[in-house]
Amino acid sequence: MNTSILKRASDAGIITINAVDIRDYSLDKHKKVDDYPYGGGAGMLMQAQPIFDAYNDVVSKNGISKKARVILMTPQGRTFDQRIVEELSKEEDLIFLCGHYEGIDERVIEEIVTDEISLGEFVLTGGELAAMVMIDCISRLIPGVLGSEESASDESFSDGLLEYPQYTRPEEWQEKSVPPVLLSGNHKEIEKWRVEKALERTKERRPDMYEKMLERLNECKGKYPRKFRKKRSLSEEIIRMREIENDERKEI
Ligand SMILES: C[S@@+](CC[C@H](N)C(=O)[O-])C[C@H]1O[C@@H](n2cnc3c(N)ncnc32)[C@H](O)[C@@H]1O
């Protein structure tokens, strides 16, 4: 959290990240925060009290509303994706609760957690890496975190397609040339090529996303048939749909 883009954003005061050690809230002289699960079974569970006291202290010390979302990192949660990133990037404060060992006493989850999120169908030893992944993704959507040279708007998932292939200098490398259209200076053709490539890639790698994109296009065509009267290729129709959606957003 303390290098590169996130460090720059922290230094500029755009984001503030506080790591809290739950052990500091243990009432045990050895700072123990775990115990055996009732009913038996393998492993240890994090106890409710240190987590609850840590939460209350974080909220009061930082002037955070008790309505702030508290996100439990858990393989049992809703699977993390860019839609969740967009949703959470609009929140003022977020609290991430990272489990360890076999997990956390259910009662404190009921008491403070508002969202349960999983990074995917695998099991980590603790929630910290998952929380760091989330913090990284969310931070980059906060205005000012990415500099003008970095942009979050054209990326994979940002508009329902995977990103098109990209190239930088030199024009020729290992006898491979940059696609000529990218050197043409014709912005319309470049945009069309990029959407075509994004469609090809998405169809091949994420057929589910591709199908959703076609459904979205059909919905838009159903809503605005007159705007699609002229015959267009699929990539041109997608560009048209994005223009229409942008106009709709501006009107709102
Ligand atoms: C070993 S796991 C506990 C798994 C738990 N016994 C279960 O089966 O649901 C320890 C901690 O790692 C974190 N964790 C593990 N896998 C995760 C995932 N896929 N996404 C988010 N957090 C995860 C959670 O915070 C969890 O409490």
The ligand as an SDF file (V2000), in Angstrom:
LIG
                    3D

 27 29  0  0  0  0  0  0  0  0999 V2000
   -8.5750  -20.3350    6.1140 C   0  0  0  0  0  0  0  0  0  0  0  0
   -9.7060  -19.0390    5.7660 S   0  0  0  0  0  0  0  0  0  0  0  0
  -11.1430  -19.5970    6.5970 C   0  0  0  0  0  0  0  0  0  0  0  0
  -12.1090  -20.2780    5.7130 C   0  0  0  0  0  0  0  0  0  0  0  0
  -13.3890  -20.6840    6.4240 C   0  0  0  0  0  0  0  0  0  0  0  0
  -13.1390  -21.7280    7.3590 N   0  0  0  0  0  0  0  0  0  0  0  0
  -14.4240  -21.1410    5.4120 C   0  0  0  0  0  0  0  0  0  0  0  0
  -14.4090  -22.3140    5.0570 O   0  0  0  0  0  0  0  0  0  0  0  0
  -15.2100  -20.2970    4.9510 O   0  0  0  0  0  0  0  0  0  0  0  0
   -9.1220  -17.7320    6.7590 C   0  0  0  0  0  0  0  0  0  0  0  0
   -9.5450  -16.3420    6.3350 C   0  0  0  0  0  0  0  0  0  0  0  0
   -8.9780  -16.0300    5.0840 O   0  0  0  0  0  0  0  0  0  0  0  0
   -9.8070  -15.1550    4.3830 C   0  0  0  0  0  0  0  0  0  0  0  0
  -10.1080  -15.7400    3.0680 N   0  0  0  0  0  0  0  0  0  0  0  0
   -9.8300  -16.9890    2.6700 C   0  0  0  0  0  0  0  0  0  0  0  0
  -10.1980  -17.2050    1.4230 N   0  0  0  0  0  0  0  0  0  0  0  0
  -10.7350  -16.0610    0.9670 C   0  0  0  0  0  0  0  0  0  0  0  0
  -11.3070  -15.6520   -0.2660 C   0  0  0  0  0  0  0  0  0  0  0  0
  -11.4300  -16.4810   -1.2960 N   0  0  0  0  0  0  0  0  0  0  0  0
  -11.7590  -14.3820   -0.3680 N   0  0  0  0  0  0  0  0  0  0  0  0
  -11.6650  -13.5280    0.6650 C   0  0  0  0  0  0  0  0  0  0  0  0
  -11.1230  -13.8660    1.8640 N   0  0  0  0  0  0  0  0  0  0  0  0
  -10.6690  -15.1050    2.0210 C   0  0  0  0  0  0  0  0  0  0  0  0
  -11.0630  -14.9310    5.2280 C   0  0  0  0  0  0  0  0  0  0  0  0
  -10.9360  -13.6990    5.9040 O   0  0  0  0  0  0  0  0  0  0  0  0
  -11.0210  -16.1080    6.1750 C   0  0  0  0  0  0  0  0  0  0  0  0
  -11.6580  -15.8270    7.4090 O   0  0  0  0  0  0  0  0  0  0  0  0
  1  2  1  0
  2  3  1  0
  2 10  1  0
  3  4  1  0
  4  5  1  0
  5  6  1  0
  5  7  1  0
  7  8  2  0
  7  9  1  0
 10 11  1  0
 11 12  1  0
 11 26  1  0
 12 13  1  0
 13 14  1  0
 13 24  1  0
 14 15  1  0
 14 23  1  0
 15 16  2  0
 16 17  1  0
 17 18  1  0
 17 23  2  0
 18 19  1  0
 18 20  2  0
 20 21  1  0
 21 22  2  0
 22 23  1  0
 24 25  1  0
 24 26  1  0
 26 27  1  0
M  CHG  2   2   1   9  -1
M  END
$$$$
